[in-house]
């Protein structure tokens, strides 16, 4: 696919949407109450969003599943601030 109309750039696109796992928005301290904390709501929204992964066209060897796993590992590192 070409990503830009004025200055085309070849790329490989992978669209990935996780299946919903039936997340119950519960508090850890009191499981009978629904959590309304902003961090919890942001995490829930982040998990619902699909991923559009753009990769170099030279990366033909890894499958789409491998690219998704690699991106998931990278996102986990950034989420927990272990990035360099």
N, C-alpha and C positions, 0 to 999 in steps of 0.2 A: 504494500500500500504506500501511497505517497502522502505525506503528512501536511504539506504546505502547498497552496496553489501557486503563489508567486515564485517561490524558490523550492521546488519539490525536493523532498528528502525521503529516501526509501527507508522503510521500517517494517518491523513485524509486530502485529498487535495480538494480544491475548486478553480476552474478556473473561473474568471469573467472578461468579457470584456464589457465595457460600450458601448452603442450605440452612434455613433457620433452625436453631436447636431448641426452640421453645423456651427462651430465656425468661425466667420469672424475675421481675424487678423487685427483689427482696433485699432487705437490710441484713447485714451480717450480725448486728447486735440484737435486733428483734425481728426474727424471720416472718412474723405474722403481719408486718407492716410493709407497704410498698415504698421503695426507696425513691426519693425525689432529689437526691443530691445531684448537683450539676455534673460532677465527675462521672457519676454512674450513668446519667442520661447521655453524656457525651460518648462514653464507651459503648453504650447500646447503639447509638446512631452510627458510630464508626464501624461497628461490626455488621450493620445492615447494608452499608454502601458496597456496591460492586467494585472490583478492581479492573482498571484498564491498564495493562502492562505493555509498555512500548519497549521493544528490544531491537538491537541492531540486526540487519538482515544477514550478517555473517554468522549469527547464532542459529544456524539451522540444525545443528546436532542435538541440542537439548529439546525435549518435547515440551508441549505447553504445560503439562503437569510439573515437569522439572523447573520450568521458569516460575510457576506459581509458588512452589516450595521454596525456591531461592528468594523470591520476593518476600514471602512470609517470614523467613528467617531474618531478612534485612529489616523488615518492619518491627519485629520483636526486639532487635538490637536497638533501633531508634526509640522505641517506646520505653525501654528501660534505661535509656541514656548511656548505653555502653559504646556508642559510636566514638570513633577517634577523630 
